[in-house]
Amino acid sequence: MKLELLDARNDFIFKKIFGSDSNKDVLLAFLNSTFMEAGEPPLTEITLMNPYTDKNDPKDKQSILDIKAKTAEGKLINIEMQLFNPYNMEKRTLFYWSGMYFHQIKEGGNYSELKKCVTINILNYSFLPNDRYHNVFHLREDHTLIPLIDDIEVHVMELSKLEEYEVPMGGGLVNWLLFLRGVEQTNWEALTVNEPMLKKAMDTLEFLSQDTQTRMEYDARLKFLRDEASRVEGAKAEGVAIGEAKGKEEMARELLTLGVDVSVIAKASGLSEREINSLKPLLPNAFVYGKLIVYSLSYRL
């Protein structure tokens, strides 16, 4: 019977694979593929700052399931996997990046102590308006492209943009991302030809997929993520509905002030006549009578 693999895009499983002390070499290989594709030198060593432990309860909203690491030079790296769209991702990214940068020094500390901070967002949905699966952002001048400072670096990896890629033989970041996206196991061997450390990541996923307790925790985390995504989508839909309703009411008010008949406004706005009539008292300094607006004017004799 074929083993049903857990989804490595689940942040709980992702952290178990890449964020545990026993798999620090897997994380280092993934990061080096990331930085080398971006034209940066490879890392020689990393330290996990928040390694996975059994205290990372997947049912606990407060559990920290991103991965924080530090390089030998002191550069800080944060990796976050997003299975569902939390929206406002760009603002969320800057908010968490700024916290990582800010908390390096205590009050009264020297700014020269601040080290570069790198954020890596791996997204299971399309976010940026281009076809690149890996985008890298820095702080540069608009015209000359000279960097203001190299301390900010944001990577955005979109798994949804890998559909056109065949299983590559050349190695690199795309192999890692295809594995995360859930490429068929029949293609795993091809992925590991030039990325041998991927084999350890695959072995870890297979081991986790056979563990009953891990499966229970995985299901709990997936339920939580789906519930959160549903709440976000519901709030978004409610916000759109409220915005549309306000737009209809604004149109109805304008038509009322122009003396348009309520029945006509109802057809134009989609509001009921009762809803439109309820707006009349809200019109400033105006009383609607039939098709006429009589403005109250005060005269001092």
N, C-alpha and C positions, 0 to 999 in steps of 0.2 A: 504493500500500500504506500502510495506516494505521500511524503511528509508535506503537510500544509504549512508553508513558511509564514511566520509573522511578518508584518509590514515594517520595514526598517525606517519608514517615514514617520512612524509613531515616535514622538520625542522620547518616550520612556524607553523604547527599544534602542533608538539611536544613541542615547546616552550610555546604555549598557554596552553597546558595541564600541563606541569611540571615546567614552568618558570614564572608563575604569582604569585603575592603575595597571592591571594586567594586560591591557590593550593600548598602552601609551604609545607603543611603536606603530600601531595602526593609525592612531590620530596623527602622529608625526608624518607618516607617509601620505596621508590625505592632505595635510597642510602643505607639504612640500609640492605636491601636484598642483595645489591651488596657487601657491606663490610663484612657482616656476612658469605656469601658464600666464601669469600676470607680469612676467619679466623680472621677477625678484629672485634674489639668491635663496637657496634652500636653507632650512633650519638644521642645526646640529643637535639641539636638545630642547625639550619642553618640560615644564612642570605643571601638573594638573593642580588647579587652585580649588576646584570643587568636585573631586572625583565622585563617581557614583557609589552610593552606599545603600544599604537596605532601608535607611531612613527616608529615602526618596519615594515616599508613598504616592503612587500614580493617581490615587483618589483625592489627594490633598491639593487643593488649589494653590497653596503656598509652596508646594514642592518646586525646587529650582531644577529644571530639566534641561537648561542650556548648559554649555560646556565652557568653562573659563580656564585659560592656560597662560603661562608666562614663558617667554623665550629666555635663552641664556643671557641676552642683552637687556632683559627687563621689559621687552615689548609685551603688551597685554593683548590677548585674543579672546573674543567671545563668539561662540558658534551657536546658532539657534535654528532648529528645524520647525517649520510651520506646515502642518498638514492641511489646515483650513485657513482661509483668509480672515485675519483679525481686523482688516481695514486700517487706514491711517498708518500703514507700515512704515512710510518714510519718516513720519513724526515719531513713531514708536522707536525706530532705529536710532534717531538722533538723541532721543531721551535717554535710552539705555547706554548709548555710547558716551554721552556727557557724564553720566553717573560713574562709569568706569574710569573716565579721565579725571573727574573731580576728586574721587575718593583715594587717589594715589598719595595725596599729601594732606597733612593735618593743618588746622588753622595756624597761620603764621609760618607755614612751610615755604620753601623756596621753589619758585616756578620752574627753575632749571631741573628740578627733580622729576618733572613730568615726563613720562615715556610715551611713545607712540601706542595708540589703541586701535585695534583692528576688529571690525565687526563682520562676521560672515553669516548671512541669512540664506538658508536653503529653503526655497518655497515650492510647495506642491501645486502652484497655480501661476498663471501669467500675471505679471505686475508692470513691467516696463514696456514701452511702446517700440520695441525693436525685436529682432529675431535672435539675438545673442543669448545663449544659455548662461553665460557668465559675464557680468558687468562689474567694473571696478571704479569706484568714485574716490577722488581726492579733492582737496581745496586748492583751486588754481585760479589765476587771473583770466578773465573772459577772453581777452584779445591775444595776449602774448603767451598764455598758458604757463607762465612761471608760477611755481608753487609758493603759496604764502607760508605754509609749514607742512611737514610730512607727517604730522602727528595723527591726522585723521585719515582712515582708510576703510571703506565700506565695500564689501563684496556682496553681490546679489546673484544667487544661482537659482534658476527657474527650471525645475524638472519637467514642466509641461512643454518646454521648447526642445526636448530631446527626441521627439517622435520621428524626425527625419533622419536621425543618426543610425547607421548600421552599427553592429557591434564592431568596434575598431580593434586593430591589432597593434597600433602604435603606442598605446598606453597613455597616461596622463589623466587629467581631472575627469574627462568625459567618461572614462571607465568606471570611476568611483560613483559618478552621478547615475549612470545606467544601472549599477548595482542597487543604489538607493531607490531608484524609480521602480525596481521590481522586474528587471529583465529576466527572461526564462532561464531556468537553471541549466538548460542545455547549452547556453552561451557563456556560462560562468568561466569555463576553462579558457576560452578565448580572451576574456577580460583580464585574466591573471597572467597571461604570457609575459607582458611587459610591466605588470603591476603585481609582483608576487605577494606583497603584503595584503592585497585584497583577499587572498586565500584565507588568511586568518580572520578577516571580517566575515567572510562567508561561513567559515566553520563556526564562528561565534553565533551567527544568526541561526544556523541549523541546530546548535546545542540549545539555544534559548527556546526555539520552536518546539523542542521535545520536552521541555520542563513544564509540568502541570501548574505549578505556582506562578511561574512567569506568565503563562497563558491567561490565568485568572486576573493577574495584575494588568496585563496588556488589555484585556477586555474592559476592565474598569476604567483605564485611562482613555480608551477609545470612546467609551460611552460619555465620559466627561467632556472630551474634545468635541464630540458631536453635539452634545447639549449646549456647550458654549457657542458653537458655530450657529446653532439654531436660534439661540437668544440674540446673537449679533444680527443675523438675517432678519429676525422678527422686528428688532428695534429699527433697523434700516428701513424695512417696509412700512413700519408705523410712521417713521419720520417723513417718508415720501408721501404717505397718505395725508399726514397733517399739512405738509407743504402744499399739496394739491388743494386741500380744503381751504386753506388760507388764501390761495390764489383765486379760487372760485368766489370766496366771500369778498375779496377786494374788488373783483370785477363787478359783483352784484352791487356793492356800495357805489361804485362809480356810475353804474347805470341808473341806480336810484336817484342820485343827485342830478342826473340828466333828465329825470322825469319819465323814464321808460316804464311801461306797464309791467307789473309784477309777473304776469303770465309769460310775457316775452322774455324777461330776465331768467325765469325758471327754465325755459327751453334753451337759452344761450349758455347758462352756467351749469346746468345739471342739478342745481339745488331745488328743493321743494319750495312752494309758495310760502309755506309756514316758516321755513328757514329764512327766506328773504324778508318776510315781514318782521322777523325778530331782529333784523339788522337796522330797521328804521330808527329805533331810539338811539342807536349808536352813532348816527350821523350828526356831526357837530353843528350846533346852532341851526338846525334845519328841521322842518316838519313837512312830511310828505303828505300831500292831499291829491289823490288821483294822479294826474300827470304833472302837477304843479309843485314846485318847491317854494315855500314861502319862508324866507329867512327872517328870523326875529331880529328886529332892529330896535334899539332903545333910543328914544329921543328925549332930550332934556328941554322942556319948555321954559 
